[in-house]
Amino acid sequence: MSNMLGLSLLSTLLLPVYGFICLRFKWRFPSVYRLRDVLGLRGPKGTYQRWLHCASVGEVLAAKPLLDAWLGEGYKVFVTTYTPTGAQQLQRLFHGRVEHCYLPIDHPLFISLWSRKLHFDILVLFEMEFWPVLLAYFSNSPKVVINARMSERSFRRYQKWPRLSRSVFASFTRVLACTRVDAKRIAALGSPSVEVAGNIKFDVNVADAIEKPKFSLSGLKAWAAVSTHEGEEERILQVHQQLRRSLPELVLILVPRHPERFRKVEALARQDFDYVMTRSQNTADQWSQAQVVIGDSMGELLHYCSMAQVVFMGGSLIERGGHNPLEPAALGKAVVSGTHTFNFELVYRELSALDGVAVVESTKELEEKLLVLLTNTAKANKQGQIAQEYVRTHQGALGRVLQSIESMVK
């Protein structure tokens, strides 16, 4: 009771922050974002065998095999997301076969209103996005975190708030960690039951990108810079200018991480290049005439990567911690990254040890490494094959996760 009282007070103090975020989402996505959900005026109704929470687009994409398996078993499933882009991606993948609601504001009033007609067998949270009041409110229901990662940086941050962290981690029935290191850190923070199940993202399905490519253009000489952030695109565009001096036909496929930055990055590219195209306005058969193509769409990362000879993973030239390299690796692409990869530290460390990824420390080194890989096909292919084999040998987490969840609700 005292714990819920403290959380209620904290969440009340945070209401202006929640309100600002909600209004910003509504302003940016007026036809997609439902304020009725987050205010508790519209919530799920009925009994569900599985409730899955995914923060945004990346989690929805990674959870697709899990949702496919549940739907194949005939389970009634609903999914909550935090972001409108996550909701859009869910609709693209399942076309209404999965019910969706936005997660309510993390406050007892809104959660109680939102969930008054909700019954579920188990709540599954994809990765480590926690809502303390929500977890406390459903304290008597089975809850499991899957694909749980815990970087050294996040671990130290949680340790600064020991009482809050312990109450949150102790609330889970089970945590399924990606690695032993993750499991050890999570257990130290107070989780009573932690298992190592592996990373579902290794079970990425690249068949459609290979067999049914959305963008098919033979002979395109291209490199892709994907999941990029502010502070990186300027450097990437400078590198591309230098590369085109040696490779004048080279095309850059530039895919910003966040859709609200698409137009800004397009304008940035037009400052330096005369022939800039976009996914939304130009068909793929025109891309060979471009100098830069802006990938202004969501959920098509695999298809962008499939067109490139080399893929640079963004969020790594600045201190964002990098992004998941497993999708281009599964395609057998040569992957290049900056040094800031703490969000996927083990994956990058193991790939680096195998020479399955190239890690660069500067813009100049990025240019040099890209030039080598783009002009030495054998070297690029070998690096890609190593990365692809690494992904294959680590697959199987999906089956372990499904089995563990089933054991909790029998």
C-alpha positions as CSV (number, residue, x, y, z in Angstrom):
1,M,0.0,0.0,0.0
2,S,2.8,2.4,1.0
3,N,4.6,1.5,-2.2
4,M,1.6,2.3,-4.4
5,L,1.0,5.5,-2.4
6,G,4.6,6.7,-3.2
7,L,4.3,5.7,-6.8
8,S,0.9,7.6,-7.1
9,L,2.6,10.7,-5.7
10,L,5.5,10.5,-8.1
11,S,3.2,9.9,-11.1
12,T,1.0,12.8,-10.1
13,L,4.1,15.1,-10.0
14,L,5.0,13.8,-13.5
15,L,1.5,14.4,-15.0
16,P,2.7,17.7,-16.8
17,V,5.4,15.7,-18.5
18,Y,3.0,12.9,-19.6
19,G,0.6,15.6,-20.8
20,F,3.2,17.3,-22.9
21,I,4.3,14.0,-24.5
22,C,0.7,13.0,-25.3
23,L,-0.2,16.4,-26.8
24,R,3.0,16.3,-28.9
25,F,2.1,12.8,-30.2
26,K,-1.5,14.1,-31.0
27,W,-0.1,17.1,-32.8
28,R,2.3,15.0,-34.9
29,F,-0.1,12.1,-35.6
30,P,-3.7,13.5,-35.3
31,S,-5.4,10.7,-37.1
32,V,-3.5,7.9,-35.4
33,Y,-2.9,8.8,-31.8
34,R,-6.0,8.2,-29.6
35,L,-6.1,10.4,-26.5
36,R,-9.1,8.4,-25.3
37,D,-6.8,5.5,-24.8
38,V,-4.1,7.3,-22.8
39,L,-6.7,9.0,-20.6
40,G,-8.4,5.7,-19.8
41,L,-11.7,6.6,-21.6
42,R,-11.2,3.8,-24.1
43,G,-9.6,0.5,-23.0
44,P,-9.5,-3.2,-24.0
45,K,-12.7,-5.2,-23.3
46,G,-12.8,-8.9,-22.7
47,T,-10.5,-11.7,-21.8
48,Y,-7.2,-12.2,-23.6
49,Q,-4.8,-15.1,-23.4
50,R,-1.9,-12.8,-24.2
51,W,-1.2,-9.1,-23.6
52,L,2.0,-7.9,-25.3
53,H,3.5,-4.5,-24.7
54,C,5.9,-3.1,-27.3
55,A,7.3,0.4,-27.0
56,S,7.6,1.3,-30.7
57,V,8.3,0.2,-34.2
58,G,11.5,-1.8,-33.5
59,E,9.9,-3.9,-30.8
60,V,6.7,-4.5,-32.9
61,L,8.9,-5.8,-35.8
62,A,11.0,-8.0,-33.6
63,A,7.9,-9.4,-31.9
64,K,6.2,-10.4,-35.1
65,P,7.3,-14.1,-35.0
66,L,6.0,-14.2,-31.4
67,L,2.6,-12.8,-32.4
68,D,2.4,-15.1,-35.4
69,A,3.0,-18.1,-33.2
70,W,0.2,-17.0,-30.8
71,L,-2.2,-16.3,-33.5
72,G,-1.4,-19.7,-35.0
73,E,-2.4,-21.3,-31.7
74,G,-5.7,-19.5,-31.8
75,Y,-4.9,-17.2,-28.8
76,K,-6.8,-14.0,-28.4
77,V,-4.1,-11.3,-28.3
78,F,-4.0,-7.6,-27.8
79,V,-1.0,-5.3,-28.0
80,T,-0.2,-2.0,-26.4
81,T,2.3,0.5,-27.8
82,Y,3.7,3.7,-26.4
83,T,4.2,5.5,-29.8
84,P,1.9,6.1,-32.7
85,T,4.5,4.8,-35.1
86,G,4.4,1.5,-33.2
87,A,0.7,1.4,-33.7
88,Q,1.0,2.1,-37.4
89,Q,3.6,-0.7,-37.8
90,L,1.3,-3.2,-36.0
91,Q,-1.5,-2.3,-38.4
92,R,0.8,-2.8,-41.4
93,L,1.9,-6.2,-40.2
94,F,-1.4,-7.7,-39.0
95,H,-4.2,-5.6,-40.7
96,G,-6.5,-5.7,-37.7
97,R,-5.9,-9.3,-36.7
98,V,-4.4,-8.1,-33.4
99,E,-6.3,-5.7,-31.2
100,H,-4.4,-2.6,-30.2
101,C,-4.6,0.0,-27.5
102,Y,-2.2,2.8,-26.4
103,L,-0.9,2.3,-22.9
104,P,-2.6,4.7,-20.5
105,I,-0.8,7.4,-18.6
106,D,1.1,5.7,-15.8
107,H,-1.2,7.0,-13.0
108,P,-3.6,4.9,-10.9
109,L,-6.6,7.0,-12.1
110,F,-6.1,6.4,-15.8
111,I,-5.0,2.8,-15.4
112,S,-8.0,1.9,-13.3
113,L,-10.4,3.5,-15.9
114,W,-8.5,1.9,-18.8
115,S,-8.5,-1.6,-17.4
116,R,-11.9,-1.8,-15.8
117,K,-13.2,-4.3,-18.4
118,L,-9.8,-6.1,-19.0
119,H,-9.0,-9.7,-18.1
120,F,-5.8,-11.4,-19.3
121,D,-3.8,-14.5,-18.6
122,I,-0.3,-13.0,-18.8
123,L,1.3,-9.7,-19.6
124,V,4.5,-9.9,-21.7
125,L,6.7,-6.9,-22.0
126,F,9.1,-6.7,-24.9
127,E,12.5,-5.5,-23.6
128,M,13.1,-3.2,-20.6
129,E,10.5,-0.5,-20.8
130,F,8.9,-0.3,-17.4
131,W,5.8,1.6,-16.0
132,P,6.0,1.3,-12.2
133,V,2.4,2.2,-11.5
134,L,1.1,-0.2,-14.1
135,L,3.2,-3.0,-12.7
136,A,2.1,-2.3,-9.2
137,Y,-1.6,-2.1,-10.2
138,F,-1.4,-5.6,-11.8
139,S,0.8,-7.0,-9.0
140,N,-1.3,-10.2,-8.7
141,S,-1.1,-11.0,-12.4
142,P,1.7,-13.0,-14.2
143,K,4.1,-10.6,-15.8
144,V,7.2,-11.5,-17.8
145,V,9.9,-9.5,-19.6
146,I,11.3,-11.0,-22.7
147,N,14.4,-10.1,-24.7
148,A,15.7,-8.3,-21.6
149,R,19.0,-6.5,-22.0
150,M,20.8,-4.5,-19.3
151,S,23.9,-2.5,-20.4
152,E,26.5,-1.5,-17.9
153,R,25.3,2.1,-18.3
154,S,21.7,1.3,-17.6
155,F,22.7,-0.9,-14.6
156,R,24.6,1.9,-13.0
157,R,21.6,4.2,-13.6
158,Y,19.2,1.8,-11.9
159,Q,21.6,1.4,-9.0
160,K,21.2,5.1,-8.2
161,W,17.5,4.5,-7.3
162,P,17.7,1.2,-5.3
163,R,14.3,1.3,-3.7
164,L,12.4,2.1,-6.8
165,S,14.5,-0.3,-8.9
166,R,14.0,-3.2,-6.5
167,S,10.3,-2.7,-6.3
168,V,10.0,-2.7,-10.1
169,F,12.3,-5.7,-10.8
170,A,10.7,-7.7,-7.9
171,S,7.3,-7.2,-9.5
172,F,8.0,-9.5,-12.5
173,T,7.1,-13.2,-12.3
174,R,10.0,-13.9,-14.6
175,V,12.6,-12.1,-16.7
176,L,13.9,-13.8,-19.8
177,A,17.3,-12.3,-20.5
178,C,19.3,-12.2,-23.7
179,T,22.7,-13.1,-22.1
180,R,24.2,-14.4,-18.9
181,V,25.7,-10.9,-18.3
182,D,22.2,-9.3,-18.7
183,A,20.7,-11.9,-16.3
184,K,23.4,-11.3,-13.7
185,R,22.8,-7.6,-13.7
186,I,19.0,-7.9,-13.6
187,A,19.1,-10.4,-10.7
188,A,21.3,-8.0,-8.8
189,L,18.6,-5.3,-9.2
190,G,16.1,-7.5,-7.4
191,S,14.4,-9.7,-9.9
192,P,13.5,-13.0,-8.2
193,S,13.4,-15.2,-11.3
194,V,15.8,-14.7,-14.2
195,E,16.4,-17.1,-17.1
196,V,18.7,-16.8,-20.1
197,A,16.5,-17.4,-23.2
198,G,18.5,-15.5,-25.8
199,N,17.7,-12.7,-28.2
200,I,14.6,-13.0,-30.3
201,K,16.1,-10.5,-32.8
202,F,18.5,-13.3,-33.9
203,D,15.4,-15.1,-35.3
204,V,14.9,-12.4,-37.9
205,N,13.1,-13.6,-41.0
206,V,14.8,-12.2,-44.1
207,A,13.1,-14.4,-46.6
208,D,10.6,-11.8,-47.8
209,A,13.4,-9.2,-48.3
210,I,15.3,-11.8,-50.5
211,E,12.4,-13.6,-52.2
212,K,9.9,-10.7,-52.4
213,P,12.0,-7.5,-52.5
214,K,10.0,-4.3,-52.4
215,F,12.8,-2.5,-54.2
216,S,14.3,-4.4,-57.0
217,L,17.0,-2.7,-59.1
218,S,19.9,-4.7,-60.5
219,G,23.2,-3.0,-60.9
220,L,22.6,-0.3,-58.2
221,K,25.9,0.7,-56.5
222,A,24.8,1.8,-53.1
223,W,25.6,1.9,-49.4
224,A,23.0,2.5,-46.7
225,A,23.1,4.5,-43.5
226,V,20.2,3.4,-41.4
227,S,18.7,4.4,-38.0
228,T,20.7,7.6,-38.1
229,H,20.3,10.5,-35.6
230,E,20.8,14.2,-35.4
231,G,24.5,14.9,-35.4
232,E,25.3,12.0,-37.7
233,E,23.6,12.8,-41.0
234,E,25.9,15.8,-41.7
235,R,29.0,13.6,-41.3
236,I,27.5,10.8,-43.4
237,L,26.7,13.2,-46.2
238,Q,30.2,14.6,-46.1
239,V,31.6,11.0,-46.3
240,H,29.3,10.3,-49.3
241,Q,30.6,13.4,-51.1
242,Q,34.2,12.1,-50.7
243,L,33.2,8.6,-51.7
244,R,31.6,9.8,-55.0
245,R,35.0,11.3,-56.0
246,S,36.2,7.7,-56.4
247,L,32.8,6.2,-57.2
248,P,30.8,8.7,-59.1
249,E,27.8,6.4,-59.6
250,L,27.5,5.6,-55.9
251,V,24.1,6.1,-54.2
252,L,23.5,6.7,-50.5
253,I,20.3,5.3,-49.0
254,L,19.9,7.4,-45.9
255,V,17.2,6.2,-43.4
256,P,16.7,8.4,-40.3
257,R,15.7,6.6,-37.1
258,H,12.7,8.8,-36.4
259,P,10.0,9.7,-38.9
260,E,9.5,13.2,-37.7
261,R,13.1,14.0,-39.0
262,F,12.5,12.7,-42.5
263,R,11.9,16.1,-44.1
264,K,14.7,17.8,-42.1
265,V,17.2,15.2,-43.3
266,E,15.9,15.5,-46.8
267,A,16.5,19.3,-46.7
268,L,19.9,18.7,-45.3
269,A,20.8,16.4,-48.2
270,R,19.6,18.9,-50.7
271,Q,22.0,21.5,-49.4
272,D,24.9,19.3,-50.6
273,F,23.5,17.3,-53.5
274,D,21.5,18.1,-56.6
275,Y,19.8,14.8,-57.1
276,V,18.0,13.7,-54.0
277,M,15.1,11.3,-54.1
278,T,12.7,9.9,-51.5
279,R,11.1,6.5,-51.0
280,S,7.6,8.2,-50.9
281,Q,8.0,10.2,-54.1
282,N,10.2,8.2,-56.4
283,T,10.0,4.6,-57.5
284,A,13.1,2.3,-57.0
285,D,13.8,2.1,-60.7
286,Q,14.7,5.8,-60.6
287,W,17.1,5.5,-57.7
288,S,20.2,4.8,-59.8
289,Q,19.8,8.4,-61.1
290,A,20.0,9.8,-57.6
291,Q,23.0,10.8,-55.5
292,V,21.0,10.3,-52.2
293,V,17.8,8.5,-51.5
294,I,16.0,9.3,-48.3
295,G,14.2,6.2,-46.9
296,D,11.2,8.1,-45.5
297,S,9.1,5.0,-44.6
298,M,8.7,2.8,-41.6
299,G,9.2,-1.0,-41.3
300,E,11.2,-1.4,-44.5
301,L,14.7,-1.5,-43.0
302,L,15.4,-5.0,-44.4
303,H,14.4,-3.9,-47.9
304,Y,16.6,-0.9,-47.8
305,C,19.6,-3.0,-46.5
306,S,19.0,-5.6,-49.2
307,M,19.7,-3.0,-51.9
308,A,23.1,-1.9,-50.4
309,Q,26.5,-3.5,-50.6
310,V,27.5,-2.0,-47.2
311,V,25.3,-0.9,-44.3
312,F,26.3,1.6,-41.7
313,M,24.4,1.4,-38.4
314,G,23.5,4.8,-37.0
315,G,23.3,5.9,-33.4
316,S,27.0,4.9,-33.1
317,L,28.9,8.0,-34.2
318,I,27.3,9.8,-31.3
319,E,26.6,8.6,-27.8
320,R,23.2,7.0,-28.4
321,G,24.5,3.4,-28.0
322,G,24.1,2.1,-31.5
323,H,21.3,0.0,-33.0
324,N,20.7,-3.6,-33.8
325,P,23.0,-4.9,-36.6
326,L,21.4,-8.3,-36.8
327,E,19.0,-7.5,-39.7
328,P,21.7,-6.5,-42.2
329,A,24.0,-9.2,-40.8
330,A,21.2,-11.8,-41.5
331,L,21.2,-10.6,-45.1
332,G,24.9,-11.2,-45.3
333,K,25.7,-7.5,-45.7
334,A,29.0,-6.0,-44.6
335,V,28.2,-3.9,-41.6
336,V,30.0,-0.8,-40.4
337,S,29.5,1.0,-37.1
338,G,30.9,3.7,-34.9
339,T,32.3,3.0,-31.4
340,H,29.2,4.0,-29.4
341,T,27.5,0.6,-29.3
342,F,26.7,0.1,-25.6
343,N,23.1,-0.8,-26.3
344,F,24.3,-4.0,-28.1
345,E,27.7,-4.3,-26.5
346,L,27.9,-8.1,-26.6
347,V,26.7,-8.5,-30.1
348,Y,29.2,-5.9,-31.4
349,R,32.0,-7.4,-29.3
350,E,31.5,-10.9,-30.6
351,L,31.0,-9.8,-34.2
352,S,34.2,-7.7,-34.0
353,A,36.2,-10.7,-32.6
354,L,35.1,-12.7,-35.7
355,D,35.8,-9.8,-38.1
356,G,32.1,-9.8,-38.9
357,V,31.7,-6.0,-38.4
358,A,33.9,-3.0,-39.0
359,V,34.0,-0.5,-36.1
360,V,35.4,3.0,-36.9
361,E,36.4,5.8,-34.6
362,S,36.1,8.8,-36.8
363,T,34.4,10.2,-39.9
364,K,37.7,9.9,-41.8
365,E,38.0,6.2,-40.8
366,L,34.4,5.6,-41.9
367,E,35.2,7.0,-45.3
368,E,38.3,4.8,-45.6
369,K,36.5,1.7,-44.5
370,L,33.6,2.2,-46.8
371,L,35.8,2.8,-49.8
372,V,37.6,-0.5,-49.1
373,L,34.4,-2.5,-48.7
374,L,32.7,-0.9,-51.7
375,T,35.7,-1.5,-54.0
376,N,36.7,-4.9,-52.7
377,T,33.7,-7.2,-53.2
378,A,35.5,-10.3,-52.0
379,K,36.3,-8.6,-48.7
380,A,32.8,-7.2,-48.2
381,N,31.3,-10.6,-49.0
382,K,33.5,-12.4,-46.6
383,Q,32.6,-10.0,-43.8
384,G,29.0,-10.4,-44.6
385,Q,29.2,-14.2,-44.6
386,I,30.8,-14.2,-41.2
387,A,28.1,-12.0,-39.8
388,Q,25.3,-14.1,-41.4
389,E,26.8,-17.3,-39.9
390,Y,27.0,-15.6,-36.5
391,V,23.2,-14.8,-36.7
392,R,22.4,-18.4,-37.7
393,T,24.3,-19.9,-34.8
394,H,22.5,-17.8,-32.2
395,Q,18.9,-18.4,-33.4
396,G,16.4,-20.4,-31.4
397,A,15.4,-17.8,-28.7
398,L,11.8,-17.6,-30.0
399,G,11.1,-21.3,-29.2
400,R,12.6,-20.9,-25.7
401,V,10.6,-17.8,-25.0
402,L,7.3,-19.4,-26.2
403,Q,8.0,-22.5,-24.0
404,S,8.8,-20.4,-20.9
405,I,5.6,-18.3,-21.3
406,E,3.5,-21.4,-21.8
407,S,4.9,-22.9,-18.6
408,M,3.8,-19.8,-16.6
409,V,0.1,-20.0,-17.6
410,K,-0.6,-23.7,-17.5
